[in-house]
Amino acid sequence: MKVDFFIVGAPKAGTTSLYYYLSEHPGIEMSSKKETNFFSNHSIQKQSLYYNSESIDTVDLYHSLFKDNNRVKYGEASVSYLYYNDVPQKIKEYNSEGKIIIMLRDLADRAFSHYQMDFRLGLVNEKLEDIIDNRESNKRSQLFYQQYIELSMYYNQVKRYIDTFGRENIHIIFYEDFNSNIELVVKGIYDFLEVDKSFIPELDRIHNISFTPRNSFFRMLYSWSAIRKFLRLFIPKKNMNMIKNNFLGSKINPKLSIKLRQKMNRLFLHDIELLEDLLSKDLSIWKK
């Protein structure tokens, strides 16, 4: 078998929801592990990224994430694939006819959402403003700057995939379109993947709900990846809601301040203009 298509990012741009919607299609099997990071594993390990995800580092292990031999298309979603320089060529060498799905979100909103996720998990304590201003202070600051700012600079990342696979094999989704008309966007993907377009997934189901630890102690515990892994492996799903209700509160959405948005937009402006030219699309809404 060969994996046919790859949702390569960007992080916090709707990839998890899309992964689950596509997994419902009777002609599609998505990998049993959402973030396989198979083609970016070496880069992630080299950087010692703080997520500590399980390594999928052999083709046999990668293919073991797919069980149904009767599906039309096989796909996976790893948001790390968009950033690393060598991943497009690795995917091309694996499957020269692979199709690529890229989801893009307002750069500042994506950066802020990514930061808020890591802050809720206890992975970062610094203010985002300080991370931007002090990016060169130490290796940790540089890594956070990469995750929140550099991952949002889409131009070179998207261009690498276009140069490698050709524009006809790249399907780009904008987060704003995905939110405003999910069904239309999903049908467009079915058309791109050449699967039955009449099927409609459960679009009302909410995926990737975020929770916030109720206090600093629970936040400290939740920041340990070993604890989160233990909960996923050994606690029945029916008991997870009880744990979340007792130890985690509903997600609170802090607002991105005008001052911080302006700071980030100054960093992103040139990249947005390059992306507009590359995709022949007006992205002025991202500049406001």
N, C-alpha and C positions, 0 to 999 in steps of 0.2 A: 504494500500500500504506500501511498504518498499523501501527505497533507496537502490539500488543494488551495486553501486560502488562509490568510494571516491578518488578523486585526492587530496592527502594530502600535497603536497609540492614537492620541496622546493620553497620558494619565489624567484622570478627573475630567474626561470629556465624554463620558457615556459608554465606555467600552464594556463595562460589566453588564449593564442593562442589555446592550446589543448581544453580548455573548449568550445570555439566557434566552432572549427572544429567538435567536437563530437556533439554539439547541432544541427548541420545541418543534422545529420543522421536521416532518417525517423523512425528508430526503437529506438531512444534514446531521452529522455527528460532530459535536464540539468535544475537544479533549476533556477528559474527566477532571483534570486539574486546569483551572483557568489560566493562571500565570505559569506556563511551562518554563519560560526563559531559556529554552533549549539553545537558541542561536546566540543568545547574549550571556550565557552562563560564564564563559571565561572572563568577560569584561566585568561582570558583577563580582565575581570572586576576586579578581585583581584589585578592584576598588574597595573591597571589604564593605560593601553596602550594608547598612544597618538593618535591613529587613530580615536577614537570615533565613531566606526561603530554601527549601529542599532543592538540591541540584538535580536537574535532569540532564545528564551529560553523555548519554549514549543514545544512538538511534533506536536500539531495542527498547530501552526504557521510555524513550519518547513515543514510540509506536504502541507501547503497552497502555498508553492513556486512551487508546481507541479500541473499543471492543466489538462494535457492530460492523460486520463485513458486508452488510446489505445496503448501506447508505450510498447516496449519489455523490455527496461531497463531504470532505473532512476539513475541519477548520480549528483554529486555536486563536487565543487572544493574549498577547504578552506586550504590555505597554512599554517595556524597556527596549523593544526592538526599534523604536523610532529614533532614539537618541544616538546609539552607538554606530560609529562609522562603518564597521565591517559587517554588520548584520545583513544589509540588503544583498551583498554578494554571497554570503553564506546561504541565505534562503534561495538565491538564484541557483547556486551549485546543487542544492538539495532538490529543488523542483524548478526547472527553467520555465515552466508554464504556470507557476504560481500566481495567484491573484492577491492583491494587497488592498486592504481597507484601512483608511486613515481617518480618524475623527479629530477635528480641531475645534478648540473653544477660545473665546476671547482670552488673550494672553494673560492679562492681569487677573481675570477671574479664575483662570486655571491655576496660576501660581498661588493665589490666595487660598483656593480650595485645597490644593495639595499641602500647603503649609498648615492649614487648620486640621487636616486629617492627621498629619504627623504630630501636631501639638496635642490633639486629643489622645493619641496613643502614647504620649509621653516620650516621643522620640526626639523632640526638640523643645527647648525652653526659651531660647532667645527670641526676641521680637523680630518679625520679618524685616522691619526697617533696619535693625542692627545687622542682620545677615547681609542685606544689600550693601550697607555702608562699610562693613568690615570684612568683605569677602576674602581678603588676602591675609587676614590675621593668623589663621591656622588651617590645618588640613580639614578639620571638622567644618569650619565656616565655608571653605571652598566647596565641600561636598553638598552642604545645604544650598549654597548659591546655585550649584549645578541643578539640584532637584527642583527648585522653585523658579529660577530665572532662566537658566540656559535651556531647560527642557521646553520652555515656552517659546523659544526662538525657533520657529518652525521652518524657516526658508531652506536652510541647508539640509535639514532632516528630510523634508518632503522632496527636495530636488534630487537627493541621492537615490530615492526609490524610483522617481521618474526616469532618471538617467539609467538605472539598472534594469527596470522592468518595462519601460515605455508607458506613456500616458494612458494608453488604452487598457492597461492591466492594473491601473490604480483607480480606486473609487474613494473619493474624498467626501466626508460628511461633516457638515458644520453643526455644532452643538445647538445653535439657535434653531436650525431647521428640525433637528431631531426632537427637540422639546415641543415645538409647535405642531408638528404633524408626524408622529412616530410611524403611523401606518404607511404613509406615503414613502418615508425614508426606507423602511424595512422592505417594501415592495421593490424599491429601486435596487436594493442589495440583492434580492432574489433574481431580478433581471440580470444584474451584473454576474451573479454566480451561475446563472442558467439553471435554476431550479423552479419548481412549480410556484407560480405567483399567486395562485388562488388561496393558499393557506394563510390564515391570520393567527398569529400567536396571541397569548393573553396579555394584551398591551396595558391593561389596567393594573397588573401586578407590579408592585414596587420592588426593585432590586437594589442591593448595596446600601441599605439603610445604615446610617452612622449613629453611634451612641457615644455619649460623653461620660467618663467615670464620675461618680457623684462627688468625690472629694479627692484631695491630693494623694491620700494613701492608696485608694483604689486605682488612681491614675498611675502611681508608681508601680503597683503590682501588674497592671495591664500592659505596661511598657515592656515587660519581660516577654520576649517572644516564646520562651519555653512554656509559660503559663497559657498563652493564647493557643499554642499548638496542642497542649494537653487537653484544653477545653474542647477543641475541635475533634480530637481523636477519641476521647473517652467519655464525653458527656453526651447522652442521647439528645437528639435535636429537640424533642418535646420538653426537655428540661432547660434548654438554653434560654427560652423566654423568661423563665423564672429567675435565672441568674442575671439576665440583663435587667429585668425589672428591679431586682434587689440591689445590684451593684452599679448599674449603668443607667443614666438618665437619657431622655430623648435628646436628639441632636439639637443644639442651639446654634443658629446661624449668625455669627457675628457679621457685621457689615464692613465691607471694604471702604475705608475712609477715602474722601476725595483727595486728600494730601498724598496718601500712599499710592492711590491709583495714578495720580499725576507723576509721581516719582517713577513708577514702573513703566508708564506709557512713554516717558522720555527714553527709557532703555530700549523699549520695544519698537519705537516708531519706524526706524529704518528697516527693521526686519519685516514689519507689516507691509511696507511699501514694496520691498523685494518680492514678497509672497503675492501681492496683488498682481505684479507683472508676470510672475511665473504661472499663476492660475487664471489670469485674465478675469479677475473678480474684484469688485468694489468691496473693500473691507473697511470703509470709513467709519462704520459703527464701532470698530475696535479702537479707533483713535480718539474717541471722545473722552 
